[in-house]
């Protein structure tokens, strides 16, 4: 067997094997630095049985540059109100589904 094909084949098998669903749901959060208490993420993960991918940014420009690139993977982002209009213009925001928020009044 040609070694190049063998390595290519093993890479494909490894990639395929890693495509399985994660055992826990994952929430991807992008927020300002120093906005949550140190135990907030771990408490959320324990209470809801989820994994949180949490990253921070230092400026609106940094945040916008990261999310504007397309498939950034963030589920929740906390922009400053001055960035709402540009984010709307780029099609980056989803409306809230009020049915999922029963405590919203």
Helices and strands as residue ranges (DSSP letters): H 3-17, E 26-32, H 40-48, E 51-57, H 60-68, E 76-77, G 81-83, H 84-89, G 98-100
